[in-house]
Amino acid sequence: MSAIDYQHTFKSLDSLLEALSPLWQLVAFECDHLPWQQAFPHLAQKVWQIPDTDIDTIDADQHLLVHTLLPSLITDLKQSSHPHLAHIIEHLSLLVFTLPQSTINPSIPQQFAQQSAQQQNDLAHFSAHIKGRKWQQITAFAAQIDPQLQTKLTALPILEWCAGKGHLGRLVAKQQQVNVTSLEWQANLCEQGQAFANQWQLPQRFICADAFAPLNPNDKVFYPQQHAIALHACGDLHVRLIQLATHANTQAISMSPCCYHLIQHSHYQPLSTQAKASKLKLARHDLQLPLQQSVIASPKQQALRLQEVAWRLGFDTLQRQIRGINAYLPVPTIKQSQLSGSFADFCLWAANQKQLQIPNDIDFDSFLQSGIARQRLTKRIDLVAHLFRRALEAWLLLDRVCFLQQQGYEVSLSEFCANSVTPRNAFIQAIKTTA
């Protein structure tokens, strides 16, 4: 996409998310009915037609989720006072938002490609202590670190941000023979990472520092002739990288954001001019939406999860009656062993945690049935909200892209690996083009 495309896409997406916020900006546990059923009758009818046994399967597959619910939503929009929103969805497919799939850049010199092939024999030993899926993510991300950045630059030294043990930086140092500085705040991880680098005789050094604290000038962490990289730096950590790198006019930035909700403020702090002008106000709960995707558990795990949610909702109905306050009351985490008891025992425990007195004549079974019914409701509210998880993540990614463009960077947004390897597969690459 060009600069105009990214900014135009953000504006369209922002309008869509703002207008449809009643569908996704809510807490299902607080609802006792579909809060949007009058405004979206076809969508409400559709979610109640889905068998309970199919909810998790649909929720686990974003394409299936979109295929199942999107037609009903579009029908409702076309019959509403906002028919243009249906056009936005159909034209941009923003509820799916599939980014361009990346491959190893064809501009990488043949010598580097041959060198990588020659290294394959010892990579198995090199990665022996890294879990399989994590190693897949690392190798896929490293493949995007073009040593010549599409022939625009000579190879740059690498800054690996929030490095952990420096697995990514170590692989880049090994494959490209470039100097790598890995910044990590946990001293034991720095020590282990440095030991690995020394073992392989790689040009990688560690800086043990808090990413949020003022950096020691003597460490020379950020400077212009440098390529900053970050694989799954969480929340404000990758925002901090963007801010420090752009301030230093760092030549190149490659990153994959993660865990948008791990922020220091109660609400999201926009970066770009476009996002600052948005009417959307995102709390931490909203920022968790992109990460909410069901994992198909074993039948036993699934049954226990369903039981716990039904019990919590049943108690919630009970506590609202006891307190005379129609508001959700959070209950602490329970041990799995507590689910082997009775619902009445759970209610007595929960009431004790919240200093509530349960009357002796309470019909616990009726509240349990209420919990089971509310569980069917909350699963459907969440399912519709999850229709927007990729769209909200796209909004957050585009905020970062637009900000980088405003700082004089040429930016591309793509995927560095398949969704099955990690759902957090967005790849932002920014190359400094103006002072």
C-alpha angles and dihedrals in degrees: 000000000000123000089264091051094054093048093045091048091051091051093051092045092048091053091049096049093045094050093045097040092116087069098053110013098078143087111246095203090062093057128090094184139016098288093203100041096113094050093044107032097159091051091048091051091048097052092050090052091060112097114241090238092060099051098088093044091053092044092054093057115059094194091051090047092053092045090051101046109020098078092055092047091050090050090053092047093050089054094045134078088265105061090147089070090064088055091051091052094046094045100045102025087217096162088065096033099180109189122215110277112243126219132183104298111259091218092069106116117258090238090062092047090052091047090053091051091052091053095056093091094066099033091090090061091040091058100034094115095047121089115248101247092043090051090051089054092048095049092045092050093044089054088065094055096097108197090215098034094231091323091293095111142023116252111292131209112257130239110198108201121211088359104177103194089347097248094151095044091047092054092048090048091050097046099040103026092227127141112264127197112195118198117202131155099212108085095204091055091049090051093049092045093049090049090054091048092049091048090056093038092236128162094246126126129182130225114199105210143131107255091213096050123083105277120241107256089215090063092061092209100166126036136145102260095061143096113225116202133183129178111199099339102175127242114302091013094072090040088055089052091053092049096047095042095049091046089054092044089237106194098229138013126191118179147154112208123218142178098018092186095065095095134138096228125066090241135035116274109217119225108195130062089244095053092045088057092051121108091218114113110193121201122196089262090058091049090057091064097089089055096051108103125138119242112209101242130195115281090255094050091045092051092050091048092050091047093051094049092047091050093048092050091045090053090046090058089048095049092049089057094045095047095037087227119121096214135108116259115202117228123206123256114280132214117251089238089066089067090066090069128068131288088243091056090051091051092050090050093047092047090052090051089055097039093245126148115221114209116241094238096059115136099222094184093061091053091048089055088049089053092051091050092048090049090060087051098048093048089057094046089051092046091058092045089052089059084076100045094099091042093054091047088051089053090052093046093048090051087060093044094050091047091052090049089052088054091058101267130136103227136195127187120202144129121274097195143006120287089242090064092050132337087219091073102132115129122201118190121183127183121191111242105161136039 
